[in-house]
Amino acid sequence: MKYLLTLLLVTFIGLSSPLAQAQQLDLQQAKAQLSEAKEQGLVGEKADGYLGVVESTEVTEQIVKKINEARRKEYTRIANENDIAVADVELVAGKRAIELTKSGLYINVDGDWRKKP
């Protein structure tokens, strides 16, 4: 019985740990959690085409990392297909992402996080 209780406690601690959750986060999970993270003011869009961390948590860091990796890969693909610089794709994507951001969510303007009017 003592062994079972110890095993349950270790399992519970492991599952509830933000670090454990963050390490297990894949791209699909990151995408699934992105809207909620934006609504909670933890993540915002930046002019460079990438997400930024507004308020850091282990899970938030993983969401941003996973999605930014996917974005970087897609921007590179688009740049290569169109024989343009990746930086140009990033800037166009960033402008579009900020335009599409709902009012009240965070965007990064000139290095500062602000709620979009």
N, C-alpha and C positions, 0 to 999 in steps of 0.2 A: 504494500500500500504506500509506504514511504517513497519507494522508487517511482511509482505511478504519479504521485503528487509532484515530485521533483521534475519528472519528465514533462508533465503538464505545465509547470511553472516556467521551465526553460523554453518550451515551445511558445507559450504565451508571450514571454518577454521578447523572444526572437521575432515573432510576428508583429508585435506592436511597436518595435523599434523603428523610428523614422529612417535610420541608416539602413536597416535591413530592407525596408520598403524601397528606399532610393536605389540600392544596389540591384534590386530585382526589376526596376522599371525598364521596359523596352519602349520602342518608338510608338507602338499602338497604344500602350498605357499612357504614355506622355501626351499623345494627341487627345486621348479620352479625358485627361485631367486639365488640359490647357484652358478651356473655357471657364471652368470653375476657378482656376488659379488667377485668371484675368479678372473675373468678377470679384474675387476676394482682395484684389489689389496687390497680388504677389508678383505678377509678371506683367510686362508691358512691351509694346512694340517700339523699335528704335529706327531711326532714319537710315541706318546702314543695312536694313533688310533682315535683321536678326531680332530675336527676343532678348529682353534684358530682365534681370532680377530686380524687382522693386523692393521686396522684403525677402530675405534669405531664409530658407528652410532646406533641409536635405532633399526633400521631394521636389521643391521648387527648382533647386539647382539642377536636378536630374531632368526635369521637364525641359528646361531651357537648353541644357546640353544636348539632349537627344534630338529635339526639334531643330536646333541650330545646325547640328551635324547634317541632318536630312536636307535642310535648306541650302547649306553650303554645297552639298553634292548636286542638288538640282540647279542651283545658280551656275555651277561649273559646267554642267551638261548643256544648259541653255547658251552659255557664253561660247563654248566650243562649237556647238551647232551653228551659231550665227557669226562666228569669227569676230567676237567682241571681247572686251575685258570683263572679267568677273566683277570688278568694282562697278562697272556700269550697270550690270544686271542687279547687283545688290542695291544700288541707289534707286533704281526704278521700282524694285520690289519693296523697298522701305517706304517710299512715297505712297505706293498703293496700299500697303498694310496700314499705314497711319490714316489714310483716307477712309479705309474700311472699318477702322476701330470705332466701336460704339461710343457715344457720348458717356462720360463718367468713368471710362476705363483709362488706364495709364498709357501715356506715350512719352518718349524721351525727346525733349526739345532743348537743343543747345546744351546737352549734358545734364539737364535737370528733368526729373520725373514730374509730370503734371497730369492732372485728369483732363481728358479731352472735353472741351466745352460742348 
